[in-house]
Amino acid sequence: MSYAAWSPYLLPIALLAASNVFMTYAWYGHLTDKTTPIWGAVLFSWFIALFEYCLAVPANRIGHAVYSAAQLKTIQEVMTLAVFAGFSVVVLKEPLTLNHLVGFAFIILGAYFIFHGPIST
């Protein structure tokens, strides 16, 4: 399936979701093996981040045709939270607490305001 077959509204979201999987692993995956020297973790993470950039840059370029830069950043941040929450529980075996969920909810509330028109006074 070519890029042209995807909606310009959905393709950036799919690319940002995939890029966040790579970036989350690049940033936090090394925490599962602390025996690797830090320089090795940095190099490995940098290599993984290359793939993240290969997805994020096209996502933003394509997405900017239908979304503002602020909306693209908001999509990316909400996607980051969703991917990180799953990664934290599944890979790092760290629980999500009520405080985490409330904090995430406030961020999602902020995203709501980014995507809706000005607040009337």
Order of alpha helices (4+ residues) and beta strands (2+ residues): alpha-alpha-alpha-alpha
